[in-house]
Amino acid sequence: QVQVVESGGGLVQPGGSLQLSCRASGSISNIFGMAWYRQAPGKQRELVGRISFGGRIDYADSVKFRFTITRDNRNVVYLQMNKLSPEDTAVYYCNADIQTGSTRADYWGQGTQVTISS
């Protein structure tokens, strides 16, 4: 069994910063990569950025140069968000591409709310 858990959401004023964390745990044989998505009210879920555990990192244009994805250890990634604006308000989800035994699948966290407001 695999668990993906996000943390770190909250309320921040415009221009502020926030860091989200995502930890994958359980019966993991290998992690190929992890990604952050977000879903604002009334909108589709969109990719924020992804990190492959081979080292490649990609960002959506809307967050490039403001958001940074890092990897602390084998199973934890962070999303550092700077210069936040109300348009960044959304539920942020972590996705992990994980192999358990001989099965490879995507696992999702429950999401963490990020609200940017004065």
Summary of the structure (lengths in Angstrom):
residues: 118
radius of gyration: 14.0
end to end distance: 40.6
largest distance: 48.5
contacts: 351
relative contact order: 0.33
helix: 3%
strand: 62%
